[in-house]
Amino acid sequence: MTKPSQVDLVGVGLNAIDTLIPVPHFPARGSKVEIRSATILPGGQVATAVMACQQWGLRTRYVGKIGDDAAAALHRAEFARVGVEAHLLVAPACSSQQAFILVDDSGERTVLWKRDERLTLRPEELQRDWILNSRALHVDGHDTAAAAQAAAWARAAGIPAIADLDELYPGVEALLENVDHLITCRNIPAKLTSQDNLQKSLPEIHCRYGCRLTAATLGQDGVLAWDGKQFHYASAFQIEAVDTTGAGDLFHAGFIYALLQGWPLQRQLDFACAAAALNCTAVGARGAIHPVAQIEHLMSTGPRHPAAFEIPRSG
């Protein structure tokens, strides 16, 4: 078997085909709402983050499972178009993951999704060299056992693992024990600790699992992170939001890109916030993956939302 090439980032996790449906407002129960369009676009947490990093000049590899339908062909074509080394395992006679996403006039989205159990990526389907021949690993934890195996291989090899958690999946503790940079959505720290105060829950998670960094993304309130010694905070950038789909995926992509550049943590968080904000200016999870120069321009000139936390900014 040929040894995989060395890449900067390997992603193990979800892909999806999103049907974006703009609506003037979220439908009330029993109502009828006229839709403006229905656009089919590729998405998925890890797949989108990997695509963004590839477009920013990193060498990337993606590992995930697809069905044997037209959606699978679209995934293959998109990875090939951008140059991602994609290892797409196929579940026969199965549909790929799909989502229907309602986007209202404020840009907020509501996601309806379906994923066949046959799309579950299993640990035995992973190749160790896919993980070891990389500088960083990104997982979303959905297929928890496979993500945990990948993270264990990465930890043993000294490769940093970044996790994007928006749900607590069964067995997630085995994954968290080998995660270096845990960046969750707002409500996950409370679910892990039964502690609503982020300034208490993030340090508790950091101590419990031995992470290098624990953080929570907070939408318009930015991101709060704990590095084991102090908190770091970045407020979100003000933009005209068209669609918030993929904002978290682009935040993680931005964080990973900045991490691999060796930038200070504060700059990592600022870059990630700017990348996420810009992506909200167009429709779809990958609707506005802007070049690095444009992201840095927003970092230096863009207005920000009011700070949700009063924490001294570090270098």
C-alpha positions in Angstrom: 0.0 0.0 0.0 1.3 3.4 -1.0 2.1 5.7 2.0 -0.2 8.8 2.0 1.5 12.1 1.2 2.2 14.6 4.0 -0.6 17.1 4.5 -1.1 20.1 6.8 -4.6 19.0 7.9 -6.6 15.8 8.0 -10.3 16.0 8.7 -12.4 13.0 9.9 -16.1 13.7 10.1 -19.3 14.8 8.5 -20.2 15.8 5.0 -23.7 16.8 3.9 -25.7 18.1 1.0 -27.7 21.1 2.1 -30.9 22.4 0.4 -31.0 26.1 1.3 -34.5 27.6 1.5 -34.8 31.3 2.1 -38.0 32.3 3.9 -39.2 35.7 5.2 -39.7 34.3 8.6 -39.7 30.9 10.3 -43.1 29.2 9.6 -45.6 29.1 12.5 -47.2 25.8 13.1 -50.0 25.1 10.6 -49.1 28.0 8.4 -48.1 28.4 4.8 -45.0 30.4 3.8 -43.9 31.0 0.2 -40.3 30.2 -0.4 -38.0 32.3 -2.6 -35.8 29.5 -3.9 -34.2 26.2 -3.1 -30.5 25.9 -3.7 -28.6 22.6 -3.3 -25.0 23.0 -2.0 -22.4 20.9 -0.3 -21.7 21.3 3.4 -20.9 19.3 6.6 -18.9 20.4 9.6 -15.5 18.9 8.9 -15.8 18.7 5.1 -16.4 22.5 5.0 -13.6 23.3 7.3 -11.2 21.2 5.2 -12.4 22.8 2.0 -11.7 26.3 3.4 -8.2 25.4 4.6 -7.4 24.0 1.2 -8.6 27.2 -0.5 -6.3 29.2 1.9 -3.3 27.3 0.7 -3.0 24.4 3.2 -2.6 20.8 1.9 -5.6 18.8 3.2 -7.0 15.4 3.4 -10.6 14.5 4.1 -12.0 11.1 5.4 -15.7 10.5 5.5 -18.5 8.3 4.3 -21.0 8.9 1.5 -23.8 7.0 -0.1 -23.9 5.9 -3.7 -26.2 8.6 -5.0 -26.0 11.8 -7.0 -25.0 13.7 -3.8 -21.9 11.5 -3.6 -20.9 12.5 -7.1 -21.3 16.2 -6.1 -19.0 15.7 -3.0 -16.4 14.0 -5.2 -16.5 16.7 -7.8 -16.1 19.5 -5.2 -13.2 17.9 -3.4 -11.5 17.3 -6.7 -12.1 20.9 -7.9 -10.4 22.4 -4.9 -7.6 19.8 -4.7 -8.5 18.1 -1.4 -7.2 14.5 -1.1 -10.5 12.9 -0.3 -11.0 9.3 1.0 -14.7 8.8 0.6 -15.9 5.5 1.8 -19.2 4.3 0.2 -22.2 2.8 1.9 -23.9 0.8 -0.9 -27.6 1.4 -1.7 -27.7 4.3 0.7 -28.4 8.0 0.4 -25.7 10.5 1.5 -26.5 12.8 4.4 -28.9 15.6 3.6 -30.2 18.7 5.3 -33.0 21.2 4.5 -32.1 24.6 5.9 -34.6 27.4 6.4 -32.9 30.8 6.3 -35.0 33.8 7.5 -34.5 37.4 6.7 -32.2 37.9 9.7 -29.8 35.3 8.3 -30.5 32.8 11.1 -31.0 29.2 10.0 -33.0 26.3 11.1 -31.7 22.9 10.1 -33.7 19.7 9.3 -31.4 16.8 8.7 -31.3 13.1 8.0 -28.4 10.6 8.1 -28.7 6.9 7.5 -27.0 4.8 10.2 -25.2 3.0 7.4 -23.1 6.2 6.9 -21.5 5.7 10.3 -17.7 5.7 9.9 -16.2 2.9 11.9 -12.7 2.8 13.5 -11.7 -0.2 11.5 -12.3 1.7 8.3 -9.6 4.3 9.1 -6.0 4.0 8.0 -3.5 5.1 10.7 -1.3 6.7 8.0 -4.1 9.0 7.0 -3.8 10.6 10.4 -0.1 10.3 11.1 1.0 12.0 7.8 -0.5 15.3 8.8 0.3 18.4 11.0 -3.2 18.6 12.6 -6.4 16.6 12.9 -9.9 18.0 12.9 -12.9 16.0 14.1 -16.6 16.7 14.8 -17.3 13.7 17.1 -20.4 12.6 15.3 -19.0 9.1 14.5 -17.5 9.1 18.0 -15.6 5.8 18.0 -13.8 6.6 14.7 -13.1 10.2 15.9 -11.7 8.8 19.2 -9.5 6.4 17.3 -8.1 9.1 15.1 -7.5 11.4 18.0 -5.7 8.6 20.0 -3.4 8.0 17.0 -2.8 11.8 16.7 -2.0 12.2 20.4 0.5 9.3 20.4 2.2 11.0 17.4 2.2 14.5 18.9 -0.2 15.8 16.3 -2.7 18.4 17.7 -6.4 17.4 17.5 -9.1 20.0 17.2 -12.7 19.1 17.9 -15.9 20.9 16.8 -18.7 19.7 19.1 -22.3 20.8 18.8 -23.8 17.8 20.4 -22.7 15.3 23.2 -22.6 12.0 21.5 -22.5 8.6 23.4 -18.9 7.8 24.3 -17.6 11.3 23.7 -15.4 11.2 26.8 -13.0 8.8 25.0 -12.6 11.4 22.3 -12.2 14.3 24.6 -9.3 12.7 26.5 -7.2 13.0 23.3 -8.4 16.5 22.1 -6.0 19.3 22.3 -8.2 22.2 21.2 -11.9 21.7 22.1 -14.1 24.4 20.6 -17.8 23.9 21.2 -21.0 25.7 20.6 -22.4 27.8 23.4 -24.4 25.1 25.3 -22.0 22.2 25.3 -19.8 23.3 28.3 -22.9 23.4 30.6 -23.9 19.9 29.4 -20.5 18.6 30.2 -20.2 20.2 33.6 -23.8 21.2 34.8 -22.3 24.6 35.2 -23.9 27.5 33.2 -21.1 30.0 33.8 -18.6 29.7 31.0 -15.8 31.2 33.2 -16.2 28.2 35.4 -17.1 25.4 33.0 -14.3 26.0 30.5 -11.5 25.7 33.1 -13.3 22.6 34.5 -13.4 20.9 31.1 -9.8 21.9 30.5 -8.7 20.3 33.8 -10.9 17.2 33.4 -9.7 16.2 30.0 -6.2 17.8 29.8 -6.9 19.9 26.8 -4.5 22.7 25.8 -7.5 25.0 25.0 -11.2 24.9 25.8 -13.4 27.5 24.1 -17.1 28.2 23.2 -18.3 30.1 20.2 -21.1 32.5 21.0 -22.5 33.8 17.7 -22.7 37.6 17.8 -21.1 37.5 21.3 -17.8 36.2 19.8 -15.7 33.4 21.4 -14.4 32.8 24.9 -11.3 30.6 25.4 -9.4 29.3 28.4 -5.7 28.2 27.9 -5.1 26.8 31.3 -3.8 30.1 32.8 -6.0 32.9 31.5 -9.1 33.7 29.5 -8.9 35.0 25.9 -11.9 36.7 24.3 -12.6 37.9 20.7 -15.8 39.8 19.9 -17.6 39.1 16.7 -17.5 41.3 13.6 -20.5 43.2 12.4 -21.6 42.2 8.9 -24.9 42.1 7.0 -25.8 38.5 7.5 -27.4 36.7 4.7 -27.1 33.1 6.0 -25.3 31.9 9.2 -25.1 28.3 7.8 -21.4 27.2 8.1 -20.3 30.0 10.4 -19.1 27.6 13.0 -17.4 25.5 10.4 -15.5 28.5 9.1 -14.6 29.6 12.6 -12.9 26.2 13.1 -11.2 26.4 9.7 -9.9 29.9 10.6 -8.6 28.7 13.9 -6.8 25.7 12.4 -5.3 27.9 9.7 -4.0 30.4 12.2 -2.8 27.7 14.6 -0.7 26.1 11.8 0.7 29.6 11.0 2.0 29.7 14.6 0.2 32.9 15.4 -0.5 34.0 19.0 -3.8 32.8 20.4 -5.5 36.2 20.3 -4.8 36.5 16.6 -6.0 32.9 16.0 -9.4 33.8 17.6 -9.7 37.1 15.7 -8.9 35.5 12.4 -11.4 32.7 13.0 -14.1 35.3 14.0 -13.4 37.3 10.8 -13.5 34.2 8.6 -16.8 33.1 10.1 -18.4 36.6 9.7 -17.5 36.8 6.1 -18.9 33.4 5.3 -22.3 34.7 6.6 -22.5 37.2 3.7 -23.6 34.7 1.2 -25.9 31.6 1.0 -24.5 28.2 2.0 -22.0 26.6 4.4 -19.3 27.5 1.9 -20.9 30.5 0.4 -18.3 33.1 1.1 -14.9 31.5 1.9 -12.9 34.7 1.4 -9.1 34.8 0.7 -6.8 35.3 3.6 -6.0 38.9 2.6 -9.7 39.8 2.8 -10.1 38.1 6.2 -7.1 40.0 7.5 -8.6 43.3 6.1 -11.8 42.7 8.1 -9.7 42.0 11.2 -7.9 45.3 10.9 -10.8 47.5 9.8 -14.1 45.8 10.5 -16.5 47.0 13.2 -17.3 44.6 16.0 -20.2 43.8 18.2 -20.1 45.0 21.8 -17.9 42.8 24.0 -19.8 40.2 26.0 -16.9 39.7 28.4 -14.5 42.2 29.9 -11.2 40.4 29.6 -7.8 42.1 28.9 -6.7 41.3 25.3 -3.4 39.5 25.2 -0.9 39.5 22.3 
